[in-house]
Amino acid sequence: MRVTSVDRIVVDVPFTDRQTHISEREVYNWAILELCKVTTDSGIVGWGETVIHYTWSRVTDEAVDRVVGKSPADVMNDDTLGAGLQMALFDVVGKALEVPCYKLMGTKVRDWTPISWWSIDASPQEWSAEAVDAVSHGYTSFKIKQRPWWDIVEQVEAVSKVVPAGFKLDLDANGTMQNAAAAMPIMQQLERYDHVAMFETPIPQTDILGNRQLRQAICRPIAMHFGSPPYITAVREEVCDGFVVCAGKSAVMRQGVLAAEASMPFWLQLVGNGLTTTWAAHLGAVLTHATWPSITCMNLYSNQLLKEPIKVVGGYQQVPENPGLGVEVDEEAIEEFRVPDTTLEALSEGERYDRPFPRIICSTVYPDGSRIHLAPMHQGYGYFSQGHGPAHTPGVRLEPWHDDGTKEWEELFERAKKHPVRDSGI
């Protein structure tokens, strides 16, 4: 069996209505997926997907050239092929052997794998509404992005009021709590809430001493991305309780085994839609310590692009037993959301389809009326991580200011694009 062709199909799948609003400032372009359709001379077809603007590795023309004419089994373990292409090759081989993908990866240790709801930062009211949806869809955990431009205590309080006992929140500050001295009082306040299950990267992961201090003082588990600091350092210095694993199949398996050797749990963070979520289930089925809920962000999308949508029961998704990935893509939905070839052909070589850059000024508003204006929003990560603003302020909130066509807006937008802008709010 040889690969005869690889079709790469770009689709723009709308987010749910609420997530369209929540995500417009930062992850608006995660809606753009590249689907890989691998066809073989035996007639077997495999599918995979890549979030073009957020993934551990994209598919390239060179990767496709390396695959065409080869046996899928000879190349499927090569992580450098990119997310969607590697996934599709495993789908092909599994179908050819009439076995589910997990049997190509290792020994099955669970039939159902844990999975979490996800959201970027949002107002307490929006997070509460997302949490209600998560519960109604069978989820028992919610990973949320803690940010210094929102009052995280107010947010957790709001969510706690609408979820049942046992529902868990994983708080990811992406290092914006700055250092142990700044983070510790906030984390100690948050761990009083029964729903707060763990913290991810509260301060920069390179801060070995600070992370070790936090782990000794905080009762909740602390998770850190695998590899930073190096695995041996993380284990020896006891800087975290477990890991976030995000990589291609071969690296995921290696990292999963290393985590198991240290008896440390982890979650799989493989962002995507229905195909990626299914892929994560196969990997989670064979990795003994993949016991924390996986993060795929599938809940963002209004359509999973699968004929039979994935169902979550009690916080778990069932591992498919059918050959390959074990799911059937909805080709009608793919065509509905497909980006026209004429649009893609108009791009220069090497350019990738993207949505327009959001023309939004994101203003952090403090109780005294002072403001920090950001454009784009991701400026805030380095700015706050470096201590240019407080790690947490009670009552702080984010106010987005969309392009209203005024000269005042345009001038501030141009200034904020170069560097965050402070003003007194008067």
C-alpha positions in Angstrom: 0.0 0.0 0.0 1.3 3.4 -1.0 0.1 7.0 -0.6 -1.0 8.3 -3.9 -2.2 11.8 -2.9 -2.6 14.2 0.0 -5.4 16.7 -0.3 -5.2 19.7 2.0 -8.6 21.3 2.6 -8.8 24.6 4.5 -12.1 25.2 6.4 -13.3 28.1 8.5 -15.6 26.5 11.1 -17.6 29.1 13.1 -17.3 29.1 16.8 -20.4 28.9 19.0 -22.2 32.3 19.3 -20.8 33.0 22.8 -17.3 31.8 21.9 -17.3 34.0 18.8 -17.6 36.9 21.1 -15.2 35.7 23.8 -12.5 34.6 21.4 -12.5 37.6 19.1 -9.6 39.4 20.9 -7.1 36.5 20.8 -7.9 33.1 19.4 -10.3 34.2 16.6 -8.2 32.4 14.0 -8.3 29.0 15.7 -11.5 28.5 13.7 -9.3 27.9 10.6 -8.5 24.2 10.2 -6.5 22.4 7.5 -7.9 18.9 6.9 -5.6 16.3 5.4 -7.1 13.7 3.2 -4.7 10.9 2.4 -5.6 8.5 -0.4 -3.8 5.2 -1.1 -3.5 2.9 -4.1 -5.6 0.4 -2.2 -8.5 2.8 -2.0 -8.2 3.4 1.7 -8.6 7.1 2.8 -7.5 8.6 6.0 -8.3 12.0 7.6 -6.5 14.3 10.0 -6.7 18.0 10.9 -4.5 20.9 12.0 -5.4 24.2 13.6 -3.3 26.3 11.2 -2.6 29.1 13.6 -2.1 27.0 16.7 -0.6 23.6 16.7 2.5 21.7 17.7 3.5 21.4 14.1 1.9 22.4 10.8 1.9 20.4 7.6 4.2 21.6 4.8 4.6 21.0 1.1 7.9 19.3 1.8 6.2 16.9 4.3 3.6 16.0 1.7 6.3 15.3 -0.9 8.0 13.0 1.6 4.9 11.0 2.1 3.6 10.5 -1.5 4.7 7.2 -2.9 5.6 5.8 0.5 4.0 3.1 2.6 2.0 5.0 5.4 3.5 2.6 8.0 7.0 3.7 7.1 6.4 7.4 7.8 3.5 7.7 10.2 5.7 7.9 13.3 7.6 10.9 12.0 6.4 13.9 14.1 7.9 16.4 11.6 5.2 15.6 9.2 2.8 17.8 11.1 -0.4 17.2 13.1 -3.0 16.6 10.4 -0.8 14.5 8.1 0.5 12.2 10.9 -3.1 11.7 12.1 -4.3 10.8 8.7 -1.5 8.3 8.1 -2.4 6.5 11.4 -6.1 6.5 10.3 -5.0 4.8 7.0 -2.9 2.2 8.6 -5.5 1.4 11.3 -8.1 0.9 8.6 -5.8 -1.2 6.5 -5.2 -3.6 9.5 -8.8 -3.3 10.7 -7.7 -2.1 14.1 -8.3 1.1 16.0 -5.4 3.6 16.2 -4.7 2.9 19.8 -3.6 -0.6 19.0 -0.9 0.9 16.8 0.4 2.9 19.8 0.5 0.6 22.8 -1.5 -1.5 25.3 -4.9 -0.1 26.2 -5.3 0.9 29.8 -8.7 2.6 29.7 -11.9 2.6 27.6 -12.9 6.2 28.4 -10.5 9.2 28.6 -11.1 12.4 30.6 -11.7 15.6 28.8 -12.2 19.2 29.8 -14.2 22.2 28.6 -12.0 25.3 27.7 -12.2 29.0 27.3 -9.9 32.0 26.9 -10.4 34.8 29.4 -13.9 36.3 29.7 -16.1 38.1 32.1 -17.6 36.3 35.1 -21.0 36.2 33.5 -19.6 34.7 30.3 -17.6 32.1 32.1 -20.7 31.2 34.2 -22.7 30.7 31.0 -19.9 28.6 29.5 -19.8 26.5 32.7 -23.6 25.9 32.5 -23.1 24.7 28.9 -20.2 22.5 30.0 -22.4 20.7 32.6 -25.2 20.3 30.2 -22.9 18.6 27.7 -21.6 16.1 30.2 -18.3 17.8 31.3 -17.1 17.8 34.9 -14.1 20.1 34.5 -13.4 23.5 32.9 -9.9 24.9 32.1 -10.0 28.7 32.2 -7.4 31.3 31.4 -6.7 33.4 34.5 -5.5 36.9 33.5 -4.5 40.0 35.5 -7.0 42.1 33.5 -9.9 40.2 35.2 -10.6 39.7 38.9 -10.0 35.9 39.1 -11.7 35.7 42.5 -14.8 37.2 41.2 -14.7 34.9 38.2 -14.3 31.7 40.3 -17.0 32.9 42.7 -19.4 33.4 39.8 -18.7 30.0 38.2 -18.9 28.2 41.6 -22.5 29.4 42.0 -23.7 27.6 38.8 -21.9 24.2 38.8 -22.6 21.1 40.9 -20.4 19.7 43.6 -17.4 17.9 42.2 -17.1 20.1 39.2 -13.5 21.2 38.8 -11.7 24.3 37.6 -8.2 24.4 36.2 -6.7 27.9 36.3 -4.0 28.7 33.8 -2.3 32.0 34.3 0.4 31.5 31.6 3.0 32.9 33.9 1.2 36.3 34.4 1.2 36.0 38.3 4.9 37.0 37.9 6.7 35.5 40.9 6.1 33.5 44.0 5.6 36.5 46.3 2.9 37.9 44.1 1.2 34.6 43.2 1.1 33.0 46.6 -1.6 35.1 48.3 -3.8 34.9 45.2 -3.4 31.1 45.0 -4.0 30.7 48.7 -7.2 32.6 48.3 -8.4 30.6 45.3 -7.6 27.2 46.8 -10.3 27.9 49.4 -12.8 27.2 46.7 -13.7 23.5 46.5 -14.1 23.7 42.7 -10.5 24.9 42.1 -8.7 21.7 41.2 -5.3 22.8 40.1 -3.1 25.7 38.7 -1.1 25.7 35.5 2.0 27.8 35.0 1.1 30.4 37.7 4.6 32.1 37.2 7.2 31.7 34.5 8.3 28.0 34.3 12.0 29.1 34.2 11.7 30.3 37.8 12.8 27.1 39.5 13.0 28.5 43.0 9.7 30.3 42.8 7.8 27.3 41.5 9.3 25.1 44.1 8.2 27.6 46.8 4.7 27.6 45.4 4.4 23.9 45.3 5.4 23.6 48.9 2.9 26.2 50.0 -0.1 25.5 47.8 -2.4 22.5 48.5 -3.6 22.2 44.9 -1.6 20.4 42.2 0.5 22.6 39.9 1.0 21.7 36.3 3.7 22.8 33.9 4.4 22.2 30.2 6.7 19.3 29.7 10.3 20.2 28.8 10.5 23.7 30.5 12.4 23.4 32.7 14.0 20.2 31.4 12.3 17.0 32.6 15.2 16.0 34.9 15.2 19.4 36.5 11.5 19.4 37.0 11.5 16.1 38.8 14.7 16.7 40.8 13.7 20.1 42.0 10.0 19.1 42.6 8.7 22.2 40.8 5.3 20.7 39.8 2.9 17.8 40.4 2.4 16.9 36.8 2.7 18.0 33.2 1.0 19.4 30.1 1.9 17.2 27.1 1.6 18.7 23.6 3.4 17.2 20.7 3.3 14.6 17.9 2.6 11.0 18.5 6.2 9.8 19.0 7.1 12.7 21.4 3.8 12.3 23.3 4.6 8.6 23.9 8.1 9.4 25.1 6.9 12.2 27.4 4.1 10.0 28.7 6.5 7.2 29.6 8.9 9.6 31.3 6.0 11.1 33.3 5.0 7.6 34.3 8.5 6.8 35.5 8.2 9.7 37.9 4.6 8.7 38.9 3.5 12.1 37.6 0.0 12.6 36.0 -0.5 14.8 32.9 -3.0 16.0 30.4 -2.9 15.9 26.7 -3.2 19.3 25.2 -4.0 18.7 21.5 -6.1 21.6 20.3 -8.5 21.0 17.5 -12.0 19.9 16.5 -13.6 16.4 16.3 -10.7 14.6 14.6 -8.1 15.9 17.0 -10.3 15.1 20.0 -10.6 11.6 18.7 -6.9 11.3 18.2 -6.3 12.5 21.8 -8.6 9.7 23.0 -6.5 7.1 21.3 -3.3 8.4 22.8 -5.0 8.7 26.2 -6.2 5.1 26.0 -2.6 3.7 26.2 -0.8 6.2 28.4 -1.1 5.1 32.0 -0.6 8.6 33.5 -2.9 10.6 31.2 -5.3 10.9 34.0 -5.9 14.7 34.0 -8.6 15.8 31.6 -7.3 16.4 28.1 -7.6 19.9 26.5 -8.7 19.9 22.9 -11.0 23.0 22.8 -13.6 21.0 20.7 -16.3 22.9 22.6 -15.4 26.1 20.7 -16.7 24.8 17.4 -20.3 24.9 16.2 -19.7 21.8 14.1 -17.4 18.9 14.9 -17.2 17.9 11.2 -18.1 14.3 12.2 -21.2 12.4 11.1 -21.6 11.2 14.7 -20.6 13.9 17.2 -18.5 13.0 20.1 -20.5 12.6 23.3 -19.0 13.4 26.8 -20.4 11.4 29.7 -19.5 12.2 33.2 -16.4 14.1 32.0 -15.2 11.2 29.8 -15.2 10.4 26.1 -15.3 6.8 24.9 -12.3 5.5 22.9 -13.5 4.4 19.5 -13.1 0.7 18.6 -13.7 0.9 14.9 -10.7 0.7 12.5 -8.4 3.8 12.3 -9.6 6.8 14.1 -12.9 5.1 14.3 -15.0 8.1 13.3 -16.5 9.2 9.9 -16.0 12.7 8.7 -19.0 14.7 7.5 -17.9 15.7 4.0 -21.0 17.8 3.5 -20.1 19.9 6.5 -16.5 20.2 5.2 -17.7 21.5 1.9 -20.1 24.0 3.7 -17.2 25.5 5.6 -14.5 25.1 3.0 -12.5 28.2 2.1 -12.8 28.7 -1.7 -9.8 27.6 -3.7 -9.8 31.1 -5.4 -9.2 32.7 -2.0 -6.3 30.4 -1.3 -4.8 30.8 -4.8 -4.7 34.6 -4.3 -2.2 34.2 -1.4 1.5 34.4 -2.1 3.7 31.3 -1.7 4.1 30.3 1.9 1.3 32.5 3.1 -1.6 31.0 5.1 -5.2 31.9 5.1 -6.2 34.0 8.1 -9.0 36.0 9.4 -8.5 39.8 9.5 -6.6 41.1 12.4 -9.0 42.2 15.1 -9.3 46.0 15.3 -10.0 46.1 19.0 -8.4 48.2 21.8 -8.4 46.0 24.9 -8.5 48.3 28.0 -7.6 47.0 31.5 -9.7 49.1 33.8 -8.8 49.5 37.5 -11.1 50.5 40.3 -9.4 53.9 40.5 -10.3 54.6 36.8 -6.8 54.2 35.5 -6.3 52.1 32.4 -3.8 50.1 30.4 -4.7 49.9 26.7 -3.5 46.9 24.6 -3.7 46.2 20.9 -3.3 43.4 20.2 -4.3 41.6 23.4 -1.4 39.2 23.5 0.9 42.2 24.3 -0.4 41.7 27.8 1.3 38.4 28.5 4.9 39.7 28.5 3.9 43.1 29.9 2.2 41.7 33.0 4.6 38.8 33.4 7.5 41.3 33.6 5.7 43.2 36.4 4.5 46.2 34.5 1.1 45.8 36.1 -0.2 44.1 39.2 -0.7 40.3 39.1 -4.2 40.7 40.6 -6.4 43.6 41.5 -9.9 43.1 43.1 -12.5 44.6 40.8 -10.3 44.9 37.7 -12.0 44.3 34.4 -11.4 44.3 30.6 -13.3 46.6 28.3 -12.9 46.0 24.6 -13.2 49.1 22.4 -14.1 48.2 18.8 -13.2 50.4 15.9 -15.8 53.1 15.9 -14.4 55.1 13.0 -13.3 58.0 15.2 -10.0 59.8 15.1 -9.6 59.2 18.8 -9.9 55.4 18.4 -7.5 55.3 15.4 -4.8 57.3 17.2 -5.0 55.2 20.4 -5.0 52.0 18.3 -1.8 53.0 16.5 -0.1 53.9 19.8 -1.2 50.7 21.5 0.1 48.6 18.6 3.6 49.8 19.4 3.5 49.6 23.2 0.8 49.3 25.9 -0.6 52.8 26.7 -1.4 54.0 30.2 -3.9 56.8 31.1 -5.6 58.0 34.2 -9.1 57.5 32.8 -10.0 61.1 33.6 
